[in-house]
Amino acid sequence: MKRKLLYLVVLAIFTTGIAYSQYIEDTITVNKTLEPPFIDGYMDDEVWETENFYTITEWGLDEFDEPQSPDPDDITAQYKMLWDDQYIYFVGVIVDDFVSDKTSLADAGAETWETDSWEFYIAPTLSKLPSMNEMTQIRWSYANKNADDATAGVVNGWSSGDPAFTVADFGFAARTLTEDGWVLEAQFELAPFAETVDEGVLTEGSLIGWQTTVSDNDGEALREWIGSWIPDTQWDQADTLGILKLGADLSGTVGIDKSQVGAQFSLYPNPVGEKLHISGEAKIEAIEIMNSVGALLIRRSNLSDGIDVSDLQTGLYFVKVYSNGGLLETHKFLKK
């Protein structure tokens, strides 16, 4: 459903750079964090504790054009967001009576867009033009019929035509199954999409065209519910996006990876693209890198030039550090 005629008139009058001032009711202000959360799908970093949840409230209209919503026992969805100089951080918590896995989706013949998922729509400009070419779509599902971990890849992406932007560059995610649903934790490199940036660094006051939606599949071929945080949204029309406004620092807020408290070694960079380095005062005898299910992928004893992880797929990995004749520490890192 398109915006009201007043909004369309505003678009015709104002330039791209100031058109967003008319959409204050569809704006979310995201706080800045001094320390980023670690993206592992658990929402266990203290930095998230300072943030309030936003709730998915818009579930479409019924046959009488009246707002509808699912039974709370069927599905509810909430999320939190943060930002720093380079990234937007997102954690979404879904309470769901049935989380579809790979087998149930394959048996039902569900397409990749008909799954339990969070979808994100990001505008590279603030144009509000009614075209899918004006934004990028990222979908991270709990599972699909082709993959147990549907966060390992990104499905269906559109960009503004700049070949430098590929969907895989926009971010990565991790998800976990809970007793009553599932959690998605994600990181987006969105500096290129902010209205005002300084050499690729996000700044306070930056505006980003944004929408997130939730899909619920109960083991059928089609989704049962699709929800969002603003009304009248359309998946293929950039003029129905909302806005992220980057807010102020959260003074004194620090997110801590509890597994690293008192650690003798540190990893950098994290997330890593090509080479992972480990530093510490004790002598490292060997390291082992394993994937999220514990399979050994890399073992090294010579770390003078770092560890080449360029061949690893995007995702969460663990490093075991051996020193003094035994296993000393285990660390985790993300391959981007």
Buried (B, 14 or more C-beta within 10 A) or exposed (E): EEBEEEBBEBBEEBEEEEBBEBBEEBBBEBBBBBBBBBBBBBBBBBBBEBBEEBEBEBBBEEEEEEEEBBEEEBBBBBBBBBBBEBBBBBBBBBBBBBBBBBEBBBEBEBBBBBBBBBBBBBBBBBBBBBEBEBBBBBBBBBBBBEBEBBBBBBBBBBBBEEEEBEBEBBBBBBBEEBEEBBBBBBBBBBBBBBBEBEEEEBBEEBBBBBBBBBBBBBBBEEBBBBBBBBBBBBBEBBBBBBBBBBBEEBEEBEBBBEBBEEBEBEBEEBBBEBEBBBEBEEEBBBBBBBBBEEEEEBEBEEBEEBBEBEEBEBBBBBBBBBBEEEEBBEBBBBBB
